[in-house]
Amino acid sequence: MRVLYFLLLVVMIAALAVFAVQNRDEVTLNYLDRSLTWPMAAVLGAVYVLGMLSGWTLVGMFRRSWQGIRERS
C-alpha cells in the first residue's frame, strides 16, 4: 500500500510541475487599493494553501462544537 501512495504522490508532483512550467504567465491581482503581479502557478498554490487552512479551521470548529453538544447531553 505504501508503494501505491508513493506512486500517487509522484504522479501528483509531476502534474504540478508540468502545470507550473506551462503556466508562467503573470496575473495581476487587485484588492482594495493594492495591486500584485504574480505567476499564475504561485497564485493557484497560495489559493490552495489558504483553502486548506480555512477548511481545516472550519472542521476543527465543527468538531469542538459537536463534542460540546455531546458532552451536554
C-alpha angles and dihedrals in degrees: 000000000000090000091054092050091047092051091048090051092050091050092049093049091048091050091050091048092051090048092050093049094047095045105055093137115122122239124205115220120199121196121168104315097336130095128195129183115206136159112269093241091056092049092051091046091051092048090050093051092046089050091051092050094048092046091049090051093050093048090050092050093049092046093052091045092050091049090051091052092049093048091053092053 
